[in-house]
Structures are given as structure tokens and as C-alpha cells.
Amino acid sequence: MKAVVYTKTGGLEVVKQQSVETPLPGDDQVLIEVKACALNVSDYQRFQTKNSKIPISTSLTNKMMGYIGKPLGAEISGIVVKAGRNVTHVKKGDAVFGKTAGSAPAGGLAELALMDKDRVCKKPENFSFEEAATVSISFETALGAVRKANIKSGQKVMIYGASGGVGLYAVQLAKAAGAEVTGVCSTRNTELAKTAGCDKVIDYKKQDFTQSDLKYDVIIGVNGCNPMKQYKSIMKENGIFVGVGNMSQAMKALMASFTSRNFTYYAGAFTKQEDYLQYAKELAETGKLHTYIDKVYSVNETVDAIQYLLTSHASGKVVIKTEF
């Protein structure tokens, strides 16, 4: 079968369309014909450079996670081709969405892909394949952060990075919990953040978000690489900060947690949320969950799609239609 493969550590020139072996589903897996694949941070972060060189830490991560030689992509949607004997909630012919199989999900940018039974769910009837592909990792990460913060009705919540793939879902989930939400994003995305449900939007390019008149019960920082003291200045006495995303955010929140119980970090890629796909499906079909797609590319434009994510501040998700 055809696939878009990360052949070795390097720049975008290492991304190649190749023939690879067709995967076979185990008893607890399904094989799907992939219709769409949404790119996420692991698909483009490995191409970020320092002084035109790939950092050594990236090379080590690629080897440890087993990315080299595998197709890119982990958030997918498609049609079930074959289901393992222990899979009962989906069957051949079902339209589904979720994550690719494995502890380090990858392999979605291919004609066919494997999904573990607890990472696959029937697609929301009102979502296209492109929309459904944007949900799994980004929604699960946002849901984990919202649950970690234990957001309650009536609370004042700030979401830094409200217009990205995770942030847009965090806004919707916080609103579904009954919170009053302030989003922080750049100028070009303020209207998008409002559309997602923010009651108030702060444009960080024009306004210092720490000069807010409000004090917040919860602040969720999605890849917001700011000093923790800046967040603390606008938190209520018993407020909580949940950092989500990159290693810089993780280390800052971790260090702050040694001196204050109010700071914590949520690693979405490694923390599973039970039944999150079914929950997303229910929210979608009742009109309480919406997707926001910035651009849709063909599979032959995968390099262009990654380049766009590397050089632009995407408004929502970038999706690849897997028509080889």
C-alpha cells in the first residue's frame, strides 16, 4: 500500500511517499481505509530546527518512539475494512474516527491503518471525515486538561492559546461545564476564539494579558511559554494553573509545582481519558462540539501542509485528505 513515510531524521526532504507493507489487525484492532488525517504537533515539531540543524533531542526522541520508517499521522477517520475478533462496537463498513494503534501512535497518512479497539469509535453522523479526523488527540488533550482543572459552573476560566487545535476544544469543554471563559490569542484569531464560545478575548499582541481586571479560578496554558509568576498574578488565591503542551511549558509548570500546589502539568499524549471518543461523538451530535479546520491539503501536498504549520500560526487544525 502507499503511505507518506518519515524516512529518517532530517528536514522536510526526508518525507517520502512510498510503498509499505499492509498492516494486519490483531484480535483487539481494526484495519481501516483512511479517508482523512489531521496533523498534530508530533508531525511537525520534529522538523523544527536550531541554527538550521535538527536538535539532538529530536533525533533521540524519533528513535525512542519508533517514528523513523513509519508513516506520519495519528488522528484519522475512515471506513472499517476488517475488525479483530474481540472488537464488537464497530464492524466492517462502519465510518469511524480515532487514533492510530500503538503506544506512540503513527501511520495515519496511508491507504490503510490500524486502530486499537479502545481508540476507535463510530464517526459522528453530522461530521465529515475531515472534521472527524481533527478530534481524537486534540479533544482528548483538552478534555484531560479541563478534568485536571476540575472546572465547575460559574467559575472564571482563562485559556491561553484559545485558537489552536487543543485550545478551541478546551474553550468548548469549559463552556459546556458552565464556566465564564476568557481566551488569549493573536490578532488574526480573535474572531475565531469568540466563535468557539469565549465570553471575552484578549489579543496578546495588543494587550498584556496579565493586566486583566479579573482573577481566575482556572488558567489553562496551551503551549504558553510565559513565566509562571505572570499567571499567578491573575489567579485567585485557590486558583489552579494547568499547563498543556511543549516541554518548555512542562518544565516551567513542574518547577512551579514544587513551591505551589496551584501549578500542575497535563501531558495529553501519555494520559488516557476513558470513553473520550464516545463523549466527543455525543457532544458533536447534539450540537455542543464543533471543529475548526484551517486548511485541507491533498496527500500529495503533505510537505506543504507541514511547512504551513512550521511557518504559520494555524487557526484550528490542518487536515490531509488521503486520496493516493
Backbone torsions as a table, in degrees:
resi	resn	phi	psi	omega
1	MET	NA	163.9	179.5
2	LYS	-92.4	148.3	179.4
3	ALA	-156.2	159.3	173.4
4	VAL	-100.0	112.7	-167.2
5	VAL	-110.7	140.5	171.5
6	TYR	-88.1	96.5	-166.8
7	THR	-76.3	-32.4	179.1
8	LYS	-168.0	167.7	176.9
9	THR	-64.9	132.0	-180.0
10	GLY	165.6	-165.5	178.7
11	GLY	-79.7	-169.2	-176.5
12	LEU	-64.1	-15.4	177.8
13	GLU	-65.9	-15.7	-179.5
14	VAL	-84.7	-6.5	177.5
15	VAL	-83.1	115.6	-174.6
16	LYS	-128.8	145.1	171.2
17	GLN	-90.2	119.2	-173.4
18	GLN	-135.9	166.5	169.6
19	SER	-88.7	130.8	178.8
20	VAL	-130.2	166.7	-179.1
21	GLU	-68.9	137.3	178.4
22	THR	-71.1	126.9	-179.0
23	PRO	-72.7	152.8	177.6
24	LEU	-114.6	130.2	-177.6
25	PRO	-74.2	140.2	171.9
26	GLY	-81.8	-175.3	-178.4
27	ASP	-62.8	-28.5	-177.4
28	ASP	-107.4	26.4	-176.8
29	GLN	-133.3	164.5	171.0
30	VAL	-125.6	151.1	173.5
31	LEU	-106.3	126.8	-179.1
32	ILE	-122.7	150.9	168.3
33	GLU	-82.8	114.1	-173.5
34	VAL	-75.7	130.4	177.5
35	LYS	-104.3	-34.4	-179.4
36	ALA	-152.0	150.7	179.3
37	CYS	-139.4	125.9	177.8
38	ALA	-94.0	134.7	178.0
39	LEU	-78.5	145.0	176.4
40	ASN	-131.5	-178.3	-170.9
41	VAL	-57.7	-35.0	-178.5
42	SER	-69.0	-18.9	-179.5
43	ASP	-83.5	-21.0	180.0
44	TYR	-120.7	-21.7	-177.1
45	GLN	-64.7	-29.7	-178.6
46	ARG	-68.5	-12.2	179.2
47	PHE	-99.8	-2.2	177.2
48	GLN	-72.0	135.8	-171.7
49	THR	-117.8	161.9	171.0
50	LYS	-124.1	118.4	-177.2
51	ASN	54.8	41.8	177.7
52	SER	67.0	16.0	178.1
53	LYS	-124.9	145.7	176.1
54	ILE	-73.6	126.0	-179.7
55	PRO	-57.5	146.4	178.4
56	ILE	-58.9	-36.2	179.6
57	SER	-60.6	-34.7	177.8
58	THR	-66.9	-43.5	178.8
59	SER	-59.6	-43.6	179.8
60	LEU	-64.8	-42.7	179.2
61	THR	-62.1	-42.6	-179.7
62	ASN	-58.6	-41.3	-179.2
63	LYS	-73.1	-43.6	-178.1
64	MET	-65.2	-38.2	-178.6
65	MET	-85.4	-8.0	177.5
66	GLY	74.2	29.3	-177.7
67	TYR	-73.8	-32.8	-173.2
68	ILE	-65.3	130.4	179.8
69	GLY	87.3	-0.6	-179.7
70	LYS	-105.5	153.7	172.5
71	PRO	-63.5	148.3	174.3
72	LEU	-71.5	169.9	169.4
73	GLY	92.0	134.4	179.3
74	ALA	-132.8	-24.6	-179.7
75	GLU	-95.8	114.0	-170.9
76	ILE	-138.2	166.2	170.2
77	SER	-144.6	157.5	-179.4
78	GLY	172.7	-158.2	-176.5
79	ILE	-116.8	131.9	179.1
80	VAL	-66.5	126.4	176.9
81	VAL	-96.8	-39.5	-179.5
82	LYS	-154.1	138.2	178.8
83	ALA	-116.8	138.0	176.3
84	GLY	-65.1	161.9	-172.5
85	ARG	-67.5	-19.5	178.7
86	ASN	-93.7	2.9	-179.4
87	VAL	-96.6	118.1	-176.1
88	THR	-118.9	-16.6	-173.9
89	HIS	-88.5	-12.8	171.6
90	VAL	-135.8	156.8	-177.8
91	LYS	-141.2	172.6	179.6
92	LYS	-54.1	131.6	178.7
93	GLY	96.5	-14.2	-180.0
94	ASP	-72.2	141.1	170.0
95	ALA	-82.9	126.3	-172.4
96	VAL	-134.4	169.6	174.2
97	PHE	-147.9	164.0	179.1
98	GLY	149.2	-153.2	-177.8
99	LYS	-105.5	155.4	171.1
100	THR	-71.8	162.0	-173.2
101	ALA	-74.4	158.5	172.3
102	GLY	107.9	161.5	179.4
103	SER	-71.0	-26.3	172.8
104	ALA	-119.2	84.6	-172.3
105	PRO	-55.6	133.6	176.1
106	ALA	-166.1	163.9	175.0
107	GLY	110.6	11.5	-175.7
108	GLY	-79.5	-25.2	-179.9
109	LEU	-86.6	70.7	-176.6
110	ALA	-154.2	166.2	178.3
111	GLU	-65.6	-37.5	-179.4
112	LEU	-132.3	149.1	179.8
113	ALA	-148.2	154.2	176.8
114	LEU	-93.9	145.8	173.6
115	MET	-135.9	134.7	174.3
116	ASP	-71.1	152.4	-172.7
117	LYS	-62.2	-27.7	179.6
118	ASP	-90.2	7.8	177.8
119	ARG	-120.8	15.0	-178.1
120	VAL	-132.8	143.3	-177.7
121	CYS	-150.5	154.2	174.7
122	LYS	-60.6	139.2	-177.9
123	LYS	-67.9	140.9	172.7
124	PRO	-55.3	134.5	-175.2
125	GLU	-63.6	-27.7	-177.7
126	ASN	-93.5	6.9	178.3
127	PHE	-106.4	139.4	169.4
128	SER	-73.1	169.6	176.8
129	PHE	-61.9	-38.1	179.6
130	GLU	-64.2	-43.7	179.0
131	GLU	-64.6	-44.9	-177.6
132	ALA	-63.3	-32.7	-178.6
133	ALA	-66.5	-20.0	-175.7
134	THR	-84.0	-4.5	-166.6
135	VAL	-88.1	-46.8	-158.5
136	SER	-56.6	-63.7	-175.0
137	ILE	-72.6	-45.3	-177.8
138	SER	-64.1	-44.1	-179.8
139	PHE	-67.3	-43.5	-179.3
140	GLU	-62.2	-40.1	178.5
141	THR	-64.1	-45.4	178.8
142	ALA	-63.1	-42.5	-179.9
143	LEU	-63.0	-42.2	178.3
144	GLY	-61.7	-40.6	179.2
145	ALA	-66.5	-42.5	179.6
146	VAL	-65.5	-40.2	177.3
147	ARG	-68.5	-38.3	178.5
148	LYS	-61.3	-37.8	-179.9
149	ALA	-79.2	-14.5	179.8
150	ASN	54.3	51.0	-177.2
151	ILE	-65.6	135.3	-178.0
152	LYS	-123.5	161.3	178.7
153	SER	-59.0	135.9	177.2
154	GLY	90.1	-11.0	-179.7
155	GLN	-74.8	154.9	174.7
156	LYS	-97.7	123.1	-173.5
157	VAL	-125.3	132.7	171.4
158	MET	-107.8	135.6	175.3
159	ILE	-120.8	108.2	177.7
160	TYR	-84.7	123.0	-173.2
161	GLY	90.2	43.1	-171.1
162	ALA	-76.0	-10.9	-174.5
163	SER	-106.8	4.6	178.0
164	GLY	-87.6	-179.6	-177.6
165	GLY	-56.8	-45.9	178.7
166	VAL	-76.0	-44.2	-176.4
167	GLY	-58.9	-40.0	-179.3
168	LEU	-64.6	-36.0	176.1
169	TYR	-74.0	-36.5	178.2
170	ALA	-61.8	-40.1	177.0
171	VAL	-59.1	-49.1	-177.0
172	GLN	-64.9	-39.3	-179.9
173	LEU	-69.9	-38.1	177.1
174	ALA	-65.5	-40.1	177.2
175	LYS	-66.3	-38.8	178.3
176	ALA	-63.1	-28.0	178.0
177	ALA	-81.6	-5.8	177.0
178	GLY	94.2	15.6	-177.9
179	ALA	-83.9	158.9	169.8
180	GLU	-94.6	119.1	-167.6
181	VAL	-112.4	129.0	170.0
182	THR	-107.8	124.5	178.0
183	GLY	-101.8	145.2	175.6
184	VAL	-119.8	125.4	-179.3
185	CYS	-158.7	-178.0	-179.5
186	SER	-84.8	169.5	-174.3
187	THR	-53.2	-46.7	-173.6
188	ARG	-67.7	-14.5	-174.8
189	ASN	-112.3	8.0	-177.1
190	THR	-62.8	-41.1	179.9
191	GLU	-67.2	-36.4	177.3
192	LEU	-62.3	-44.0	179.4
193	ALA	-62.3	-38.5	176.7
194	LYS	-65.2	-42.4	179.3
195	THR	-60.6	-36.9	-179.9
196	ALA	-69.2	-17.9	176.4
197	GLY	127.8	1.0	-179.7
198	CYS	-62.3	133.6	176.4
199	ASP	-76.2	-28.0	179.1
200	LYS	-146.5	144.2	179.4
201	VAL	-127.2	132.2	175.7
202	ILE	-108.3	123.3	175.8
203	ASP	-86.8	106.7	-173.6
204	TYR	-68.2	-13.9	177.2
205	LYS	-79.7	-18.7	-177.7
206	LYS	-114.6	-17.8	-173.9
207	GLN	-141.9	140.1	174.1
208	ASP	-75.1	112.8	-174.9
209	PHE	-64.0	-19.9	-179.6
210	THR	-78.9	-7.6	178.9
211	GLN	-92.2	18.9	179.0
212	SER	-63.7	144.7	176.6
213	ASP	-73.7	-18.3	-175.7
214	LEU	-90.2	155.0	167.1
215	LYS	-112.5	136.2	-169.7
216	TYR	-105.9	141.7	173.6
217	ASP	-72.9	-35.5	-177.0
218	VAL	-140.5	136.4	168.9
219	ILE	-124.9	124.9	174.3
220	ILE	-108.3	118.3	-179.8
221	GLY	-103.8	106.7	-179.8
222	VAL	-94.6	106.2	-177.9
223	ASN	53.3	31.8	179.6
224	GLY	-93.1	98.9	-171.8
225	CYS	-85.2	60.0	179.0
226	ASN	-107.3	154.0	175.5
227	PRO	-59.2	140.8	-177.7
228	MET	-60.6	-29.4	-179.1
229	LYS	-64.1	-27.1	177.5
230	GLN	-66.8	-41.7	178.4
231	TYR	-68.6	-40.8	-175.6
232	LYS	-62.3	-29.1	-178.0
233	SER	-67.0	-19.4	-179.2
234	ILE	-117.3	15.6	176.4
235	MET	-96.6	145.9	172.1
236	LYS	-66.4	164.9	-175.4
237	GLU	-54.4	-40.8	180.0
238	ASN	-106.8	22.3	179.7
239	GLY	-70.5	167.8	-179.4
240	ILE	-131.1	140.2	173.8
241	PHE	-110.2	129.1	175.5
242	VAL	-118.0	114.7	176.6
243	GLY	-88.6	137.8	-178.9
244	VAL	-131.9	132.2	168.3
245	GLY	122.1	-122.7	-165.2
246	ASN	-73.7	169.2	-175.2
247	MET	-63.7	-35.1	178.0
248	SER	-60.9	-44.6	178.4
249	GLN	-62.7	-42.2	-178.5
250	ALA	-60.5	-46.9	-176.6
251	MET	-66.9	-39.6	179.9
252	LYS	-65.7	-43.4	179.0
253	ALA	-67.5	-37.3	179.7
254	LEU	-64.5	-46.2	-180.0
255	MET	-63.8	-39.7	179.6
256	ALA	-66.8	-30.6	-177.9
257	SER	-65.9	-21.4	178.6
258	PHE	-70.4	-25.0	-177.6
259	THR	-109.4	-11.3	-179.6
260	SER	-150.4	129.1	178.8
261	ARG	-72.3	-5.9	-177.2
262	ASN	-79.8	-10.7	-177.1
263	PHE	-108.7	134.0	179.1
264	THR	-147.4	169.4	-178.3
265	TYR	-133.1	136.8	178.4
266	TYR	-115.6	117.3	179.6
267	ALA	-96.2	93.1	-173.5
268	GLY	-59.1	-35.6	-176.3
269	ALA	-67.7	-19.4	-174.2
270	PHE	-118.7	3.7	-177.0
271	THR	-122.6	110.6	-173.5
272	LYS	-81.9	138.6	174.6
273	GLN	-107.0	119.3	-175.7
274	GLU	-63.3	136.0	173.1
275	ASP	55.4	28.2	-176.1
276	TYR	-68.6	-32.1	179.8
277	LEU	-68.4	-42.0	177.7
278	GLN	-64.6	-38.4	178.1
279	TYR	-64.0	-43.3	177.8
280	ALA	-62.4	-40.9	178.6
281	LYS	-61.3	-44.9	-179.8
282	GLU	-63.7	-43.2	178.3
283	LEU	-63.5	-41.7	-178.7
284	ALA	-63.6	-45.1	-175.1
285	GLU	-75.3	-12.6	174.9
286	THR	-104.5	11.1	175.3
287	GLY	76.6	16.2	-177.4
288	LYS	-101.6	-0.7	179.1
289	LEU	-136.0	126.4	-179.9
290	HIS	-125.2	148.7	177.1
291	THR	-102.0	154.3	179.9
292	TYR	-131.5	109.2	-176.5
293	ILE	-106.9	125.0	178.7
294	ASP	-77.6	-55.0	-178.1
295	LYS	-144.2	150.2	173.1
296	VAL	-119.5	126.9	-179.6
297	TYR	-115.1	158.6	170.2
298	SER	-81.2	162.7	-178.7
299	VAL	-63.0	-27.3	178.2
300	ASN	-74.5	-8.6	179.8
301	GLU	-109.4	22.0	-176.0
302	THR	-58.0	-43.9	179.6
303	VAL	-61.0	-41.1	178.2
304	ASP	-62.6	-38.7	-180.0
305	ALA	-63.9	-44.0	179.1
306	ILE	-66.4	-41.4	178.2
307	GLN	-60.7	-38.1	178.3
308	TYR	-62.2	-42.5	179.4
309	LEU	-67.9	-31.8	179.8
310	LEU	-73.1	-29.5	-172.0
311	THR	-112.3	-7.9	-176.9
312	SER	-125.5	158.5	175.6
313	HIS	-95.5	87.9	-172.3
314	ALA	-58.6	141.9	176.1
315	SER	-98.8	86.5	-174.3
316	GLY	95.8	-151.6	-171.8
317	LYS	-99.8	155.3	174.1
318	VAL	-111.6	129.8	-171.9
319	VAL	-123.0	143.3	175.4
320	ILE	-109.0	126.7	171.4
321	LYS	-83.8	121.0	-172.0
322	THR	-91.2	67.9	175.4
323	GLU	-109.7	94.0	-176.2
324	PHE	-77.6	NA	NA
